[in-house]
Amino acid sequence: MISMLKSQNKIDLSVIILNYNSGDYLTLCLQSLKDSDLKKYQVEFIIVDNASTDDSFKNAKKINLKNSKFINSPGNIGFSAGNNFGLKYISASRYVLFLNPDTTIEPNTISGMIEYFDQHPEVDAATCDVILALTGITQLECHRGFPTLNNTFWHFFGFGLPKLFPKSKFFNGYFMCHMDYSQPQLIDCCVGAFFMLKKSVGDKIHWWNEKYFMYGEDLDFCYHLHQNNFKLYFIPDFKITHFQGISSGLIKTKTKSLANRETKIRSALAQTNAMKIFYRENLLKNYHPIWQFIVWQGINLLILFRIFKAKYL
C-alpha cells in the first residue's frame, strides 16, 4: 500500500499529471486548469516529471498554478510507477484524478465531475468525454469493453457484422459502441488520459500495477475495479481535448509530425508486451489450454505485424 502524506486542509480532489517530454502541451494543460472554475472546491495539482530531456517541466512552472507541487521522479520509471510516485505527495483528498499532460480541460469539467461524484454515490470511478484533437470526435478507448475472446474476435474479424448490427452488444463489445453515449453509462474500462476515482477505492485495489511500463495499465486498473465490484462510468456532460500521441512520443510537435521508426517500434513492442501481461494475469486462466495457445500465438503474430508496419509502412 502506498503511504500518503496527510494534510490539515480538506482537499476535494488531487490531480496527478505525469510528464515526459510533453513540449508545450504540459504548459497548455496547466493553463487550462488555471482557467477552470474551481471556486467551489479545494483542488491540488501534483505534476511529476519522469526524467524529461526537454524543457516542458521547467516551462510549465511559469504558469504559477495555485496549489501545485512539481516533483521529479527517480528516473523514467514508466506510467504506472510514475503515477504511484505522485500519489506519495497527495493530501488526504476525497477524489484523485489522473490526467495526461497532452490534454486541455474545459472550464467546467473538473468542478462538474466532482459535483457528479458527490451527487451519485454509486459512482466509484469515472471518465469524461475525451475528444481527439486530430479528429474532433470522441476517443473510442474512453468507453471500451474488456478484450475477451468474443469482443476481440468481432472487433478485428467482424466481417461487417458489427456495422450491420450496431446495437448488438455481442458484436460491438470491444468499444461498447452499442450503447447511447449521450447519457452517462456504466462501462468496463476507459483510457488513462482522464481517470477519476474515489481515493478510498484506489487504496483498496492498491492503485497502478507497476508491471506495466507504458500501455495497458489503464485496462488492468479498470479490470481490478470490476473484479472488486466497483463501478466505472462514462460521463458525457464534461469534456477534455486529447492530443493523443504526445505522452508516448508518437507525435512530436503541434504540427503533428510523426515519430521516427525507432520510436514507433518501441511503442509497438510496449503495446504488445502490455497485452501479454494483461492476458497472462487476468484472462488466460479462464480459457481452455487450446484457446490459451491460440491467443498467445495471435499476440506473437501481432507483434511481428506491428514491427513490420513500424519499419516499412
KOLVO-776572 format. One record per residue (C-alpha): residue number from 1; residue in three letters; y, x, z. Coordinates in nm, 4 decimals. Layout:
<recs>
+-----+--------+----------+----------+----------+
: num : residu :    north :     east :       up :
+-----+--------+----------+----------+----------+
: NUM :    Ala :        Y :        X :        Z :
...
+-----+--------+----------+----------+----------+
</recs>
This chain:
<recs>
+-----+--------+----------+----------+----------+
: num : residu :    north :     east :       up :
+-----+--------+----------+----------+----------+
:   1 :    Met :   0.0000 :   0.0000 :   0.0000 :
:   2 :    Ile :   0.3390 :   0.1326 :  -0.0943 :
:   3 :    Ser :   0.5688 :   0.1705 :   0.2047 :
:   4 :    Met :   0.9076 :   0.0017 :   0.1701 :
:   5 :    Leu :   1.2382 :   0.1158 :   0.3125 :
:   6 :    Lys :   1.3924 :  -0.1534 :   0.5280 :
:   7 :    Ser :   1.7469 :  -0.2782 :   0.5059 :
:   8 :    Gln :   1.9510 :  -0.4587 :   0.7676 :
:   9 :    Asn :   2.1157 :  -0.6653 :   0.4950 :
:  10 :    Lys :   1.9361 :  -0.9592 :   0.3416 :
:  11 :    Ile :   1.8626 :  -0.8876 :  -0.0237 :
:  12 :    Asp :   1.7605 :  -1.1697 :  -0.2554 :
:  13 :    Leu :   1.6466 :  -0.9544 :  -0.5464 :
:  14 :    Ser :   1.5668 :  -0.5886 :  -0.6074 :
:  15 :    Val :   1.5884 :  -0.4887 :  -0.9753 :
:  16 :    Ile :   1.3909 :  -0.1792 :  -1.0754 :
:  17 :    Ile :   1.4753 :  -0.0128 :  -1.4070 :
:  18 :    Leu :   1.2609 :   0.2803 :  -1.5189 :
:  19 :    Asn :   1.4431 :   0.5022 :  -1.7663 :
:  20 :    Tyr :   1.3055 :   0.7559 :  -2.0105 :
:  21 :    Asn :   1.5281 :   0.8875 :  -2.2906 :
:  22 :    Ser :   1.6906 :   0.5483 :  -2.3484 :
:  23 :    Gly :   2.0096 :   0.6860 :  -2.5004 :
:  24 :    Asp :   2.2986 :   0.4408 :  -2.4853 :
:  25 :    Tyr :   2.0678 :   0.1469 :  -2.4208 :
:  26 :    Leu :   2.0480 :   0.2081 :  -2.0458 :
:  27 :    Thr :   2.4285 :   0.2006 :  -2.0297 :
:  28 :    Leu :   2.4325 :  -0.1257 :  -2.2264 :
:  29 :    Cys :   2.1691 :  -0.2711 :  -1.9922 :
:  30 :    Leu :   2.3643 :  -0.1814 :  -1.6779 :
:  31 :    Gln :   2.6870 :  -0.3100 :  -1.8284 :
:  32 :    Ser :   2.5217 :  -0.6467 :  -1.8971 :
:  33 :    Leu :   2.4023 :  -0.6545 :  -1.5360 :
:  34 :    Lys :   2.7521 :  -0.5691 :  -1.4152 :
:  35 :    Asp :   2.8853 :  -0.8615 :  -1.6230 :
:  36 :    Ser :   2.6267 :  -1.1021 :  -1.4800 :
:  37 :    Asp :   2.7269 :  -1.3861 :  -1.2490 :
:  38 :    Leu :   2.5766 :  -1.2757 :  -0.9162 :
:  39 :    Lys :   2.8258 :  -1.4299 :  -0.6738 :
:  40 :    Lys :   2.5664 :  -1.6498 :  -0.5007 :
:  41 :    Tyr :   2.3094 :  -1.3770 :  -0.4355 :
:  42 :    Gln :   2.2660 :  -1.0304 :  -0.2941 :
:  43 :    Val :   2.1133 :  -0.8116 :  -0.5655 :
:  44 :    Glu :   2.0387 :  -0.4402 :  -0.5588 :
:  45 :    Phe :   1.9554 :  -0.2133 :  -0.8505 :
:  46 :    Ile :   1.7166 :   0.0827 :  -0.8397 :
:  47 :    Ile :   1.7399 :   0.2978 :  -1.1524 :
:  48 :    Val :   1.4612 :   0.5560 :  -1.1717 :
:  49 :    Asp :   1.4713 :   0.8363 :  -1.4269 :
:  50 :    Asn :   1.1322 :   0.9576 :  -1.5496 :
:  51 :    Ala :   1.2387 :   1.3143 :  -1.6367 :
:  52 :    Ser :   1.4526 :   1.2213 :  -1.9373 :
:  53 :    Thr :   1.5680 :   1.5009 :  -2.1659 :
:  54 :    Asp :   1.8742 :   1.3146 :  -2.2973 :
:  55 :    Asp :   2.1989 :   1.2129 :  -2.1237 :
:  56 :    Ser :   2.1038 :   0.8475 :  -2.0716 :
:  57 :    Phe :   2.0700 :   0.8712 :  -1.6928 :
:  58 :    Lys :   2.3898 :   1.0723 :  -1.6439 :
:  59 :    Asn :   2.5967 :   0.8478 :  -1.8705 :
:  60 :    Ala :   2.4690 :   0.5264 :  -1.7105 :
:  61 :    Lys :   2.6075 :   0.6312 :  -1.3722 :
:  62 :    Lys :   2.9595 :   0.5917 :  -1.5153 :
:  63 :    Ile :   2.9135 :   0.2119 :  -1.5207 :
:  64 :    Asn :   2.9570 :   0.2048 :  -1.1395 :
:  65 :    Leu :   2.7190 :  -0.0864 :  -1.0970 :
:  66 :    Lys :   2.7569 :  -0.2358 :  -0.7500 :
:  67 :    Asn :   2.4658 :  -0.1915 :  -0.5048 :
:  68 :    Ser :   2.2878 :   0.0584 :  -0.7305 :
:  69 :    Lys :   2.0785 :   0.3650 :  -0.6497 :
:  70 :    Phe :   1.9976 :   0.6331 :  -0.9069 :
:  71 :    Ile :   1.6704 :   0.8091 :  -0.8289 :
:  72 :    Asn :   1.4895 :   1.0944 :  -1.0043 :
:  73 :    Ser :   1.1103 :   1.0700 :  -1.0201 :
:  74 :    Pro :   0.8999 :   1.3864 :  -0.9702 :
:  75 :    Gly :   0.8458 :   1.4071 :  -1.3475 :
:  76 :    Asn :   0.7399 :   1.1912 :  -1.6408 :
:  77 :    Ile :   0.4771 :   1.0110 :  -1.4341 :
:  78 :    Gly :   0.4370 :   0.7095 :  -1.6619 :
:  79 :    Phe :   0.5377 :   0.3435 :  -1.6472 :
:  80 :    Ser :   0.3148 :   0.2270 :  -1.3624 :
:  81 :    Ala :   0.3690 :   0.5244 :  -1.1328 :
:  82 :    Gly :   0.7401 :   0.5287 :  -1.2141 :
:  83 :    Asn :   0.7856 :   0.1653 :  -1.1133 :
:  84 :    Asn :   0.5787 :   0.2172 :  -0.7993 :
:  85 :    Phe :   0.8017 :   0.5139 :  -0.7176 :
:  86 :    Gly :   1.1065 :   0.2886 :  -0.7488 :
:  87 :    Leu :   0.9517 :   0.0413 :  -0.5062 :
:  88 :    Lys :   0.9797 :   0.3019 :  -0.2300 :
:  89 :    Tyr :   1.3579 :   0.2640 :  -0.2411 :
:  90 :    Ile :   1.3978 :  -0.1140 :  -0.2343 :
:  91 :    Ser :   1.5157 :  -0.3144 :   0.0630 :
:  92 :    Ala :   1.3301 :  -0.5972 :   0.2359 :
:  93 :    Ser :   1.4103 :  -0.8280 :  -0.0550 :
:  94 :    Arg :   1.2620 :  -1.1666 :  -0.1325 :
:  95 :    Tyr :   1.2023 :  -1.1007 :  -0.5025 :
:  96 :    Val :   1.1511 :  -0.7977 :  -0.7264 :
:  97 :    Leu :   1.2390 :  -0.7747 :  -1.0958 :
:  98 :    Phe :   1.1042 :  -0.5025 :  -1.3242 :
:  99 :    Leu :   1.3422 :  -0.4654 :  -1.6164 :
: 100 :    Asn :   1.3266 :  -0.2403 :  -1.9227 :
: 101 :    Pro :   1.6291 :  -0.0190 :  -1.9938 :
: 102 :    Asp :   1.6229 :  -0.1309 :  -2.3591 :
: 103 :    Thr :   1.7338 :  -0.4838 :  -2.2706 :
: 104 :    Thr :   2.0599 :  -0.6701 :  -2.2265 :
: 105 :    Ile :   2.0875 :  -0.9640 :  -1.9900 :
: 106 :    Glu :   2.2734 :  -1.2912 :  -2.0438 :
: 107 :    Pro :   2.5287 :  -1.3620 :  -1.7667 :
: 108 :    Asn :   2.3321 :  -1.6466 :  -1.6035 :
: 109 :    Thr :   1.9796 :  -1.5035 :  -1.6347 :
: 110 :    Ile :   1.9480 :  -1.3184 :  -1.3022 :
: 111 :    Ser :   2.1053 :  -1.5892 :  -1.0855 :
: 112 :    Gly :   1.9269 :  -1.8607 :  -1.2815 :
: 113 :    Met :   1.5863 :  -1.7039 :  -1.2290 :
: 114 :    Ile :   1.6467 :  -1.6576 :  -0.8547 :
: 115 :    Glu :   1.7514 :  -2.0207 :  -0.8267 :
: 116 :    Tyr :   1.4466 :  -2.1326 :  -1.0241 :
: 117 :    Phe :   1.2136 :  -1.9436 :  -0.7886 :
: 118 :    Asp :   1.3898 :  -2.0949 :  -0.4885 :
: 119 :    Gln :   1.3586 :  -2.4477 :  -0.6264 :
: 120 :    His :   0.9951 :  -2.4095 :  -0.7379 :
: 121 :    Pro :   0.7873 :  -2.2537 :  -0.4582 :
: 122 :    Glu :   0.4734 :  -2.2839 :  -0.6729 :
: 123 :    Val :   0.6096 :  -2.0038 :  -0.8947 :
: 124 :    Asp :   0.4737 :  -1.6692 :  -0.7771 :
: 125 :    Ala :   0.5830 :  -1.4655 :  -1.0802 :
: 126 :    Ala :   0.7737 :  -1.5378 :  -1.3998 :
: 127 :    Thr :   0.9343 :  -1.4060 :  -1.7128 :
: 128 :    Cys :   1.2239 :  -1.5443 :  -1.9129 :
: 129 :    Asp :   1.2682 :  -1.5894 :  -2.2878 :
: 130 :    Val :   1.2590 :  -1.2356 :  -2.4297 :
: 131 :    Ile :   1.4427 :  -1.2258 :  -2.7637 :
: 132 :    Leu :   1.3697 :  -0.9381 :  -3.0012 :
: 133 :    Ala :   1.6923 :  -0.7749 :  -3.1170 :
: 134 :    Leu :   1.5498 :  -0.6894 :  -3.4604 :
: 135 :    Thr :   1.4429 :  -1.0453 :  -3.5463 :
: 136 :    Gly :   1.6307 :  -1.2786 :  -3.3118 :
: 137 :    Ile :   1.3101 :  -1.4602 :  -3.2186 :
: 138 :    Thr :   1.1020 :  -1.4766 :  -2.9020 :
: 139 :    Gln :   0.8689 :  -1.1821 :  -2.8443 :
: 140 :    Leu :   0.5200 :  -1.3324 :  -2.8533 :
: 141 :    Glu :   0.3935 :  -1.0940 :  -2.5846 :
: 142 :    Cys :   0.6099 :  -1.2699 :  -2.3244 :
: 143 :    His :   0.3658 :  -1.5642 :  -2.3275 :
: 144 :    Arg :   0.0181 :  -1.4453 :  -2.4094 :
: 145 :    Gly :  -0.3389 :  -1.5101 :  -2.3051 :
: 146 :    Phe :  -0.5904 :  -1.2572 :  -2.1827 :
: 147 :    Pro :  -0.7709 :  -1.0654 :  -2.4629 :
: 148 :    Thr :  -1.1079 :  -1.2322 :  -2.4169 :
: 149 :    Leu :  -1.3611 :  -1.2100 :  -2.6981 :
: 150 :    Asn :  -1.2688 :  -1.5569 :  -2.8229 :
: 151 :    Asn :  -0.8922 :  -1.5025 :  -2.8116 :
: 152 :    Thr :  -0.9151 :  -1.1602 :  -2.9736 :
: 153 :    Phe :  -1.1563 :  -1.2675 :  -3.2486 :
: 154 :    Trp :  -0.9497 :  -1.5622 :  -3.3703 :
: 155 :    His :  -0.6242 :  -1.3648 :  -3.3500 :
: 156 :    Phe :  -0.7480 :  -1.0754 :  -3.5665 :
: 157 :    Phe :  -1.0118 :  -1.2522 :  -3.7804 :
: 158 :    Gly :  -0.8892 :  -1.6102 :  -3.7772 :
: 159 :    Phe :  -0.9477 :  -1.6870 :  -4.1473 :
: 160 :    Gly :  -0.6332 :  -1.9005 :  -4.1383 :
: 161 :    Leu :  -0.7703 :  -2.1370 :  -3.8728 :
: 162 :    Pro :  -0.5020 :  -2.0643 :  -3.6070 :
: 163 :    Lys :  -0.2297 :  -2.1698 :  -3.8522 :
: 164 :    Leu :  -0.4368 :  -2.4641 :  -3.9739 :
: 165 :    Phe :  -0.4788 :  -2.5879 :  -3.6162 :
: 166 :    Pro :  -0.1552 :  -2.4737 :  -3.4424 :
: 167 :    Lys :  -0.2075 :  -2.6992 :  -3.1390 :
: 168 :    Ser :  -0.5598 :  -2.5736 :  -3.0712 :
: 169 :    Lys :  -0.5979 :  -2.3629 :  -2.7565 :
: 170 :    Phe :  -0.9356 :  -2.2440 :  -2.8880 :
: 171 :    Phe :  -0.7839 :  -2.0814 :  -3.1990 :
: 172 :    Asn :  -0.4433 :  -1.9816 :  -3.0590 :
: 173 :    Gly :  -0.5246 :  -1.8467 :  -2.7139 :
: 174 :    Tyr :  -0.4190 :  -1.4869 :  -2.7835 :
: 175 :    Phe :  -0.0462 :  -1.5661 :  -2.7690 :
: 176 :    Met :  -0.0940 :  -1.9167 :  -2.6244 :
: 177 :    Cys :   0.1001 :  -2.0446 :  -2.9267 :
: 178 :    His :  -0.0420 :  -2.3955 :  -2.8896 :
: 179 :    Met :   0.1990 :  -2.4681 :  -2.6037 :
: 180 :    Asp :   0.5515 :  -2.6140 :  -2.6083 :
: 181 :    Tyr :   0.7764 :  -2.3268 :  -2.5040 :
: 182 :    Ser :   1.0901 :  -2.5364 :  -2.4941 :
: 183 :    Gln :   0.9673 :  -2.6210 :  -2.1415 :
: 184 :    Pro :   0.8529 :  -2.3971 :  -1.8537 :
: 185 :    Gln :   0.4844 :  -2.3189 :  -1.8950 :
: 186 :    Leu :   0.2077 :  -2.1662 :  -1.6857 :
: 187 :    Ile :   0.0842 :  -1.8594 :  -1.8775 :
: 188 :    Asp :  -0.1782 :  -1.5873 :  -1.8405 :
: 189 :    Cys :   0.0408 :  -1.2825 :  -1.8857 :
: 190 :    Cys :   0.3802 :  -1.1576 :  -2.0016 :
: 191 :    Val :   0.5457 :  -0.8417 :  -2.1287 :
: 192 :    Gly :   0.6785 :  -0.5981 :  -1.8686 :
: 193 :    Ala :   1.0300 :  -0.5904 :  -2.0196 :
: 194 :    Phe :   1.1303 :  -0.8685 :  -1.7765 :
: 195 :    Phe :   0.8806 :  -0.9329 :  -1.4994 :
: 196 :    Met :   0.9932 :  -1.1004 :  -1.1765 :
: 197 :    Leu :   0.7803 :  -1.1910 :  -0.8764 :
: 198 :    Lys :   0.7845 :  -1.2604 :  -0.5064 :
: 199 :    Lys :   0.7791 :  -0.9326 :  -0.3151 :
: 200 :    Ser :   0.5082 :  -1.0720 :  -0.0866 :
: 201 :    Val :   0.2868 :  -1.1308 :  -0.3910 :
: 202 :    Gly :   0.3326 :  -0.7760 :  -0.5178 :
: 203 :    Asp :   0.2470 :  -0.6423 :  -0.1735 :
: 204 :    Lys :  -0.0777 :  -0.8393 :  -0.1706 :
: 205 :    Ile :  -0.2036 :  -0.7051 :  -0.5044 :
: 206 :    His :  -0.0698 :  -0.3516 :  -0.4463 :
: 207 :    Trp :   0.1726 :  -0.3523 :  -0.7388 :
: 208 :    Trp :   0.1098 :  -0.1421 :  -1.0536 :
: 209 :    Asn :  -0.2218 :   0.0189 :  -1.1462 :
: 210 :    Glu :  -0.1423 :   0.3874 :  -1.1950 :
: 211 :    Lys :  -0.4463 :   0.4470 :  -1.4157 :
: 212 :    Tyr :  -0.2214 :   0.3220 :  -1.6962 :
: 213 :    Phe :   0.0374 :   0.5730 :  -1.8173 :
: 214 :    Met :   0.2007 :   0.3687 :  -2.0940 :
: 215 :    Tyr :   0.0963 :   0.0269 :  -2.2291 :
: 216 :    Gly :  -0.1491 :  -0.2213 :  -2.0798 :
: 217 :    Glu :  -0.0128 :  -0.2036 :  -1.7266 :
: 218 :    Asp :   0.1652 :  -0.5403 :  -1.7536 :
: 219 :    Leu :  -0.1536 :  -0.7048 :  -1.8822 :
: 220 :    Asp :  -0.3511 :  -0.5551 :  -1.5943 :
: 221 :    Phe :  -0.0883 :  -0.6646 :  -1.3396 :
: 222 :    Cys :  -0.0976 :  -1.0214 :  -1.4702 :
: 223 :    Tyr :  -0.4776 :  -1.0232 :  -1.4689 :
: 224 :    His :  -0.4788 :  -0.9337 :  -1.0994 :
: 225 :    Leu :  -0.2235 :  -1.2080 :  -1.0330 :
: 226 :    His :  -0.4656 :  -1.4506 :  -1.1979 :
: 227 :    Gln :  -0.7674 :  -1.3151 :  -1.0085 :
: 228 :    Asn :  -0.5823 :  -1.3704 :  -0.6801 :
: 229 :    Asn :  -0.4827 :  -1.7279 :  -0.7758 :
: 230 :    Phe :  -0.1122 :  -1.6521 :  -0.8146 :
: 231 :    Lys :   0.0804 :  -1.8485 :  -1.0771 :
: 232 :    Leu :   0.2813 :  -1.6863 :  -1.3567 :
: 233 :    Tyr :   0.5341 :  -1.8888 :  -1.5570 :
: 234 :    Phe :   0.7368 :  -1.8573 :  -1.8752 :
: 235 :    Ile :   1.0894 :  -1.9932 :  -1.8127 :
: 236 :    Pro :   1.2740 :  -2.0582 :  -2.1428 :
: 237 :    Asp :   1.6093 :  -2.1552 :  -1.9883 :
: 238 :    Phe :   1.7122 :  -1.7930 :  -1.9307 :
: 239 :    Lys :   1.7171 :  -1.5132 :  -2.1864 :
: 240 :    Ile :   1.7385 :  -1.1404 :  -2.2425 :
: 241 :    Thr :   1.7553 :  -0.9343 :  -2.5610 :
: 242 :    His :   1.4886 :  -0.6648 :  -2.6030 :
: 243 :    Phe :   1.5459 :  -0.3625 :  -2.8272 :
: 244 :    Gln :   1.1715 :  -0.3085 :  -2.8455 :
: 245 :    Gly :   1.0522 :   0.0454 :  -2.9049 :
: 246 :    Ile :   1.3274 :   0.2379 :  -2.7264 :
: 247 :    Ser :   1.1365 :   0.2848 :  -2.3997 :
: 248 :    Ser :   0.8243 :   0.4094 :  -2.5787 :
: 249 :    Gly :   1.0147 :   0.6407 :  -2.8148 :
: 250 :    Leu :   0.9123 :   0.4486 :  -3.1274 :
: 251 :    Ile :   1.2757 :   0.3717 :  -3.2097 :
: 252 :    Lys :   1.5298 :   0.6442 :  -3.1548 :
: 253 :    Thr :   1.8766 :   0.5092 :  -3.2236 :
: 254 :    Lys :   2.0786 :   0.1962 :  -3.2746 :
: 255 :    Thr :   2.0313 :   0.2467 :  -3.6480 :
: 256 :    Lys :   1.6650 :   0.1584 :  -3.5910 :
: 257 :    Ser :   1.5286 :   0.4842 :  -3.7280 :
: 258 :    Leu :   1.1549 :   0.5213 :  -3.6817 :
: 259 :    Ala :   0.9973 :   0.7873 :  -3.4643 :
: 260 :    Asn :   0.8147 :   1.0854 :  -3.6121 :
: 261 :    Arg :   0.4414 :   1.0851 :  -3.6801 :
: 262 :    Glu :   0.3583 :   1.2736 :  -3.3615 :
: 263 :    Thr :   0.5269 :   1.0042 :  -3.1512 :
: 264 :    Lys :   0.3515 :   0.7286 :  -3.3461 :
: 265 :    Ile :   0.0120 :   0.8922 :  -3.2959 :
: 266 :    Arg :   0.0788 :   0.9416 :  -2.9256 :
: 267 :    Ser :   0.1781 :   0.5766 :  -2.8955 :
: 268 :    Ala :  -0.1313 :   0.4590 :  -3.0863 :
: 269 :    Leu :  -0.3608 :   0.6625 :  -2.8614 :
: 270 :    Ala :  -0.1835 :   0.5344 :  -2.5490 :
: 271 :    Gln :  -0.2273 :   0.1711 :  -2.6603 :
: 272 :    Thr :  -0.5973 :   0.2046 :  -2.7338 :
: 273 :    Asn :  -0.6605 :   0.4080 :  -2.4181 :
: 274 :    Ala :  -0.4925 :   0.1300 :  -2.2182 :
: 275 :    Met :  -0.7172 :  -0.1205 :  -2.3933 :
: 276 :    Lys :  -1.0251 :   0.0773 :  -2.2890 :
: 277 :    Ile :  -0.9119 :   0.0881 :  -1.9268 :
: 278 :    Phe :  -0.8396 :  -0.2845 :  -1.9199 :
: 279 :    Tyr :  -1.1733 :  -0.3872 :  -2.0712 :
: 280 :    Arg :  -1.3735 :  -0.1422 :  -1.8609 :
: 281 :    Glu :  -1.2158 :  -0.2510 :  -1.5315 :
: 282 :    Asn :  -1.1674 :  -0.6218 :  -1.5898 :
: 283 :    Leu :  -1.3649 :  -0.7838 :  -1.8716 :
: 284 :    Leu :  -1.6734 :  -0.5870 :  -1.9811 :
: 285 :    Lys :  -1.8717 :  -0.6731 :  -1.6703 :
: 286 :    Asn :  -1.8577 :  -1.0394 :  -1.7762 :
: 287 :    Tyr :  -2.0270 :  -0.9715 :  -2.1120 :
: 288 :    His :  -2.3853 :  -0.9190 :  -2.2229 :
: 289 :    Pro :  -2.4652 :  -0.5490 :  -2.2962 :
: 290 :    Ile :  -2.4774 :  -0.6227 :  -2.6700 :
: 291 :    Trp :  -2.1237 :  -0.7605 :  -2.6605 :
: 292 :    Gln :  -2.0138 :  -0.4658 :  -2.4457 :
: 293 :    Phe :  -2.1387 :  -0.2308 :  -2.7179 :
: 294 :    Ile :  -1.9631 :  -0.4322 :  -2.9917 :
: 295 :    Val :  -1.6332 :  -0.4371 :  -2.8010 :
: 296 :    Trp :  -1.6471 :  -0.0628 :  -2.7349 :
: 297 :    Gln :  -1.7218 :   0.0214 :  -3.0973 :
: 298 :    Gly :  -1.4468 :  -0.2133 :  -3.2081 :
: 299 :    Ile :  -1.1944 :  -0.0290 :  -2.9910 :
: 300 :    Asn :  -1.3135 :   0.3063 :  -3.1311 :
: 301 :    Leu :  -1.2646 :   0.1785 :  -3.4857 :
: 302 :    Leu :  -0.9203 :   0.0522 :  -3.3907 :
: 303 :    Ile :  -0.8311 :   0.3998 :  -3.2629 :
: 304 :    Leu :  -0.9275 :   0.5553 :  -3.5977 :
: 305 :    Phe :  -0.7338 :   0.2906 :  -3.7909 :
: 306 :    Arg :  -0.4176 :   0.3312 :  -3.5835 :
: 307 :    Ile :  -0.4254 :   0.7104 :  -3.6102 :
: 308 :    Phe :  -0.4696 :   0.6841 :  -3.9884 :
: 309 :    Lys :  -0.1830 :   0.4322 :  -4.0074 :
: 310 :    Ala :   0.0436 :   0.6544 :  -3.7932 :
: 311 :    Lys :  -0.0314 :   0.9612 :  -4.0078 :
: 312 :    Tyr :  -0.0167 :   0.8207 :  -4.3569 :
: 313 :    Leu :   0.1454 :   0.4759 :  -4.3686 :
+-----+--------+----------+----------+----------+
</recs>
